[in-house]
């Protein structure tokens, strides 16, 4: 812990929310945990660790559930790459979700002057949060963490069998869609590679960019934070991945990532060029959304068929393994060995009978 003391009882005091924005599988859990270890509360009801994130997700259970329910109400999931309906923030579904989230914020953070929220779905749902936070007397500071798109796509394929092209489109939208809402706010961009290579400098940079002194004065000897950097959990490194699809979309997201990586410390240049990319994406999706929807459904149908065939093959392999094991047990059994002379005699008698019959 550094020089932030939670538990301020002045409920009317303005608050600061650190909003962590990222595509799924981009290292946002690691970043959020590091922020948490430096004194920024996340709330008490967090999603439990699992095999995908053995150290934890550091996401609030209720907020995640309300986000998922809202997307489901619009016929979407987190992996749906198309836009939400026009004026969706004015819908009754969005208003209901806002009220539920405000209840969570009041319950968890009413006594705090600063807190952090992380959910990759917020890249899509950020316009709603622009309405929520002022009602909670809160100003947002944003951290956008970006990971190489090949690493993200490979990780999502391993975990979800998600089509590479869908992963690339989701990656692109997660990087670009929040721009209209964050570019004039206090915002820091960081790459996952920066955190892995030098987490001290990465956290200090975030603290400086966001004017959070307890982050910018981060102790290089903070052992608890250092323990979170477990490179054995850094799978699917881009240096080990050849291009996955060779498509133009793959090339486009790689080019955007390379630009981000090369200009990560030049905020004005970064925002200007990402804004141009956002305008290109926005114009493109307006015209090709119907085509994308068709392709999305076609890809999902195809992938479900492939998965079904894979499950049938796996079932057959298991049956074959079971049969082979039974045969092996039989051949090694005492009864099989004891009856071997009888089987040999039986073969001789059959052969003798066949020879006699053929004469």
N, C-alpha and C positions, 0 to 999 in steps of 0.2 A: 504494500500500500504506500502511496505517496501523500501529497499534501491536500488531498480531498477528504473531507469528513462527511459521511452520509448522515441522514437523519435530521436535517434541518426542519424545525417545526413551523416555520413561517409559511403557511399554506398559500398566502397571497403573493409570495415572491415569485418572480418569473423563473422559468426553468429552461434548461438546455437539453435537447435530445440529440444524441449522436446516432444518426441513421446509417447503418452499414448496408451498402448496396453492392450486389454481386450476382453474377450468374451462378446457378447451382454448381457445386464441385469446384469452386474457385478459391478456396482457402479462407472464406469469410468466417467460418467457425473458429479457426486458429486466431485470426485477427481479433474477433470479438472476445475470445477468452483472454487474450493478452491485455485488451483494454479493461476488461473486468478485473484482472489481477492488479491493475494499477488504480483500483478504487472506484470504477464506474459500475453502478448497480445495473443488473439485467432483469430484476424481478425474481420471485421465489419459485415460480412454477415453470421449470424448464423441461424441455424434451430430454428423455434419458438417452445416454450413449447407446450405440448399437454397433454392429460389425462394420457398417459404412463409415461411421465416425466414432471410433472407440474412445476418444477423449471427450466427446460430447458435441452437440449442435449449438448450444447456447442460444436457443430460440424459445420464446415464451409459448407454452402449450396452447393457451387460449387464443392468442393472437394468430398463431398458425391455423388453428381450427376455423376461426372466423374468416380468415383470408381464403382458405380452401372452400368453405361453404359459399362465400360470395362468388368465387369463380365458377363453382358448380351450378349456382343459380343462373349464370349466363351460359351454361353448357360448355364450360371450359375446365381445364386443369392447368397446373403449372407448365406442362409440356405442350400446351396449345400455342402455336407460334403466331396466331393472328391477333388483330386488334380487338379490344373490348368494344361494345356498341357505342355509338355516338351518344354523348351526354349521359354516360352511364353513372357518373358521380351524382346526378340528380335523381336517380331511380330510388324506389322504395327499398330495394335490396341493399343498395349502398348506404342509405340512411340508417337502416337497421344495423348494418355492420359497423358503421361509425359509432352508434350509441353503445354497442357491445364493447368496442375497443376503448371508448372513453371510460367505461366502467372499470376495465382492466387497469388503465392508466391511473385512475383515481385510487384504486385499491392498492396498487403496487408502488406508485411513485409520488403520491400526494405529499409525502414528507421529504422528498428529494429535490435538490436544485439541479441535478444533472443525472441522466440515465442514458442507456443505450438500447436500441431495438435492432434486431437483425432478422431478416427473412428475405430470401431471394425473390419471393413473389412481390415484394415492395417495388421492384423495378417497374412492374406493370401497374401496381396499385398506388403509386406515389401521389397521383392527383387527389385521391381520397384523403391521404395523410396531410396534404396541404390544407384541408379543411379541419381535420381533427386537431392538429397541434395548437393552432391559435386558440381553440376553445379550451385547451388545457393550459393556456398562458405559457406556451412553450415555443422557443425558437429552435429550429433544426440546424445542426451542423452535419455535413455529409462526408462519408468516406466511401469512395468507390474502389473496390479491389478487383483487379483484372488478372485473369490467368490465361495462358496461351490457349487459343481455341482448340488446337489439336489435343491438348491434355484434357480439356473439358469434355470434348466429344468422345475420346477414348474412355474416360472415366464413366461417362453416362452410358456408353455402350456396354461396358462391363457390368454396371449396376442395373440398368434398365433395359438393355438391348435397344436403346433409342437410336433411331436412324441418324447417321452422321449429319445429313443435310438439315434435318430438324434441329439438331444440336447447334449447328452453325447459325441458323436463323435466330434461335433463342439467345445465343451468345451475343449476336449483333444487336438485337433489340434490348437486351439487358444493359449493354454499354451505352446505347444511344437514346433510348426512350426517356430516361430520367432527365436528359439535358435541359429541356425547357424549364424544369422546376428547380434545378440546382445550380445552374451556371452563374446566377446572380447572388447566390448564397455563399456562406462559408463552406468550402468544399476542398477535399484532398483526394488526389488520385494516387494509388499505390499498386504495384504489381505483386503477385504472389511470389515471383522470383526474388524481388527486393527483400521480402520478409525472410525467405529461406536463406538468402545470401548474407544479410546483415540486419537482423531484426532490431538492433539498437538504433541504427540510423533511420530505419523505416518508421519506427514509432516516434522518434524525435522529430522527423520531418512532418508527420501527421500532426503532432502537437503544435509545431510552429505554424503550419498552414491554417490550423483551426483556432489558433490563439488559445490553446489549452495548456497552461503552463505546467500542470502536473504530468502532462505527456511529454512536452518538449524538454523538461528537465529530468526525463526518465533516467533512472540509475542503470548504468551498464552492468552492474553486478546483481541485478534482480534475479536471484536464482530460480524463484518460482516461475517467472516468465520464461527463462531459458529452458526449463524442463518441458515446456509446451512445444518447443521446436524439435520435433522427432522426425528426422529425415527418412527414417525407415517407413514412415507412413506416407511419404511423398512418392506416389505411384504415377505411372503413365507420363514420364518426363518427355517433353517434346523432342529432346535430343535423341531419344530412343524410338521415336515414332516417325515412320515415313508418312508421306501424305496419304490420307485415308480414302479419299474419293477422287481427288484430282479435278474436282468441279470448279467452275468459275466462282461460286460462292465460297468454297474453301479458300481459294486464292485471295478473294476479297477480304475475308476475316483475318487471314494471316497478315496481309498488308496493313490492315488497320491496327492489329496488335503490334506489329513491328514499329509503326509510326508512334503508337502510344509509348512503347518501351523507349524509343529514342528521344521522345520529347516529354517524358514524365515529369521533369522538373521545370518545364517551360509552360506554365499554366495557360497563358494567353494564346500561345500557338496551339496548344493541345485543344482548348475549348473551341477555337475558331475552326479548326479542321474537323473536329468531331461534330460540330454544328453543321458543317457542309455535308458530312456523311449522314447526319440525321435527316436533313432536308431531302437528300437523295433517297433514303430509306422510306421516308414518309410519302414522297411522290410515287415511289415504286409500289408500295403496298396498297395505295388507293386504287391503282389500276389492276394489280394482279391478285388482289385478295380472293376473288372467286376461284382463280386458277390454283392459288395456294391451298385454299380449302379443299378443292377436289384432290390435289396431290397429297395433302395431309391425310385425308380419309383413305386414299388408295394405298399410301405407304403403311398406314396403320393396319389396313385389312391384309396387305401382303405379309407384314411382319407377324401378325397374329396367326396367319396360315403357316408360315415358316416355323413359328414357335410351337404350334400344334403338332406339326410333323416331327419336330425335334423331340417333343415329349413322347410321341408314339415310338420313335426310334429308341429313346432312352428306356422306355418300358420293355421293348423287345430285347435290348441288350441285357437288361436286368433278368429277364426270363431265361435268356441263354446262359448267363452267368449262374443262375440258380440251377439250371439243368446240368451244366458242366460240374458244378460242385457236388450235385447229387450223384452223378456218374463217378466222379473221383472218389467220393466216400464209399460207393459200392465196390469199386475196383480194389480199394484198400481194406475192405472189411474182411474179417476172419471167415465168414461164410462163403464169400467169393473165392477165397484162396483154398478152402477145404473142398469146394465142389469143382475145382479146376480139373482134376482127373476125369470126373464124370462128363464134363463138357468136352474134353478132348476125345473120350471114347465115343460120345454122341456124334462128334464130327466125323470120326472114322467110319462109324456105322452108316451115316448118311451118305458119305462118299462111296462106300462099298455098294450101297443100294443103288445109287445113281449109275455107277459103273456097270452093275449087273443089268440095269434097266436099259442102258444104251447099247448092250451087246446084240 
